[in-house]
Every structure is written in structure tokens, then in C-alpha cells.
Amino acid sequence: MKPISYTIYTSTNELPKNWNETASGNIFLEKSYLKVLEKSAPTNMKCLFIGIFEQETLLGIVLAQFLEVNKLESFGERDRCIKTTIRNFVFKRFASNVLILGNNMITGQNMYAFNRVLDPRSISELLWQCSKEIVAYFKKKNTPIHLVCFKDFHQNEAVYLKKHHFKPLFHFDVQPNMVFELNPMWKQQSDYVADFSKKYRNQYKRASHKFTGITIKELGIDEILQHEERIYELYHHVAKNAPFNTFFLAKHHFSTFKKELSNQFLIYGYFFNEKLIGFHTLLLNGEILETYFLGYDKDLQKDKMLYLNMLYAMTEFGIKNNFKKIIFGRTALEIKSSIGAQPETMSGFIFHTNTFINRFIGKIFNQLEPKTVWQQRHPFV
């Protein structure tokens, strides 16, 4: 390659004109989505957009996020145990300033894109140098970076990167991304349900029966603004009760998303006795349907089987609109597998900027990443 340089942008208005072309159709790297991050990122997060230039030509783009962990109201309140206490202490004491190359808000390789195919050695070198440039950028601002994480590579990609500049870094696997490859023979929900084994057809029928009295409605921007406080309340309940969190969305995140992406971002409200009791969101990413954040009323979740019915509703949307697959993300692995999603292993790399602490990064990481024991379900067997 010819001489390489890196430009760090903090505003989407500064991005090169051909940024979207380099994004290669990944909506999570396009300007419209990056504007959402710029306008409504979590309060403890700053987003950086990096252009990699080969002489004067834009070769690649990278998304990075800086997290100030000490500003977080909670790391998640579902699990209260000694390990959780240790994890919270480790984060605040040794990793309060975290740099993530990638998108900490979603699952998948949404870190970078290049305008031509590059070999793993070149990719690892460019990403490694990119991280050094960002660390130096914050150092000039008297903000030391403690922990650097390269997030969400597919397993085979991680293996190749590990052979080159990522070799000294701690390589880890995280909770899998749950992906549902939709059968092209399914044209409507009944086709999908017909392929269930008896046990899972009965589960579908039971969930549908519990759902009686609830209506689902797509919300336009005016309705999102009307229900914004309630939407955030429902989201916040789910987020706060997750096993582990490093951010909380801004209250105006969903309305901002709708304003910026219009019909590519959909939010559906669940109403019972004319009250909003839940919502789910979808992002249309080419032939891929991306599920996003959701929320529900804690008092009605179990009785109405809200979460399971949301998963069925998202699947129905994917089938009716001819998407090839649905990305359900990580968390709630077992119930997602019960509707047909399959686990896809995701890997990452991490290091601490303190050389001494970095010697123990493997042990430290094991305190940061909660372990999940789950049983995969097979609804079509």
C-alpha cells in the first residue's frame, strides 16, 4: 500500500463525500445512522468516525466509541453476587476509560469497511494503527485510555487476524449472535408455524392465546414523541435488569432514529386497554432485518408472554417482507433459539494500556464478561 494516514472526525458533517460508498451497504456505517449516534448517543459515550486514507484517497472507514464507565448509573441489576461486585470494582478501578473499535450498542461486525478487498495482515495492521491514533488523540486531551477492545469479528476472521498484528492481544469469545436464516419457502406466518414440531406449535398457540386483547401498531414520529417518556420507561426496565450494561440510551434516541432513518427504522407499540405496555424496533438493512432495542411492562410480561410474542412478530415481519435473515443479537439465547434462531460465534480482542495490568488481562476479562449457561432449542426437529 501507498502511504497511509488517519483522520479522526467527531461530527458527521466533516465526513468525506464518498463515506457512504466505502460503507459498502452496511447501514450501521452510513452517515444517516452515524448521525443518530452523534445526536443521541448514551451520556457516557462519545463516538468517533475515522477515515483511513491511502495518500489522498479514502481507503477505509472505522467506527469507534469512547466509554466513560464511571458515568454509568448501573452495570445491570439482575445478578447480585460476589462476582458482580468484583466486576464492578475492576471496571471502575482499572478500566474507567474504555475505547471500543466497533459498535457497543449492537451485535456484529459493524466496525469497519474498506473500498477494496484487503488481506488479513493489512486489515490487522490498519486497525491496530487506528487504535494507536485514537489513544494518542485522547492523550492529547489529557484523557488516558485504559482498556482497548476490538469488537465482534466472525470466528474465521478472528483466526486470521490473530496470526498478524493482533497476535499479542487477548482473544476472547463472547455470547453468540442469534441469527435466523429464513426459509425462502415461507411466504406467511402459517408456513413458518407449520414447520414447527408439535411441542413448539403448542408453544406458539399458547403464546397467541395469552396475547388476547393486545394490539400492535406501527408508530409514526408524532406517536413516538407522544409516547416518548413511556417508551423510555419500558426500555429502561429491560436494560436495567440485564446481567451487564455499559451504557443506557438517551431518552430521545428512538425519536432521533426515526427522524434520521425514516422508513428504514420501524417501531411497533403494544397496547392493552389503550395503554402502551411494550414496544419493539426493527432496522431494515438491505436483505437483513436487524432487531434493535425493545421494552415491556414488567407486570404483564409473564402473563401475556410479551417477549416471546415480540419475537414471533419480528419473525412474521421478516417472512412477509422477504428478508433473508433476521439478526436477533445476543442475550436471551434460549428463547431466541426456541423460535428458530441459531448461535453464531463472535470474537474480539482486548488489551490494557498499562503493560503490567495487561499481563493479567485474561483474568480481568473473566470478571468483566458474564458467563451464560443455556440450552439450545431445536423447534423444527
Secondary structure as UniProt FT lines:
FT   STRAND          4..9
FT   HELIX           12..14
FT   TURN            17..18
FT   HELIX           19..22
FT   TURN            23..25
FT   HELIX           27..29
FT   HELIX           31..40
FT   TURN            43..44
FT   STRAND          45..54
FT   TURN            55..56
FT   STRAND          57..68
FT   HELIX           69..71
FT   HELIX           82..94
FT   STRAND          97..101
FT   TURN            104..105
FT   STRAND          112..114
FT   HELIX           120..140
FT   TURN            141..142
FT   STRAND          147..154
FT   HELIX           155..162
FT   TURN            163..168
FT   STRAND          170..181
FT   TURN            184..185
FT   HELIX           189..194
FT   HELIX           198..210
FT   TURN            211..213
FT   STRAND          214..218
FT   HELIX           221..226
FT   HELIX           228..240
FT   TURN            251..252
FT   HELIX           253..261
FT   HELIX           262..264
FT   STRAND          265..272
FT   TURN            273..274
FT   STRAND          275..285
FT   TURN            286..287
FT   STRAND          288..296
FT   TURN            298..300
FT   HELIX           301..304
FT   HELIX           306..320
FT   TURN            321..322
FT   STRAND          325..329
FT   HELIX           333..338
FT   TURN            339..340
FT   STRAND          342..352
FT   HELIX           355..358
FT   TURN            359..360
FT   HELIX           361..368
FT   TURN            379..380
//
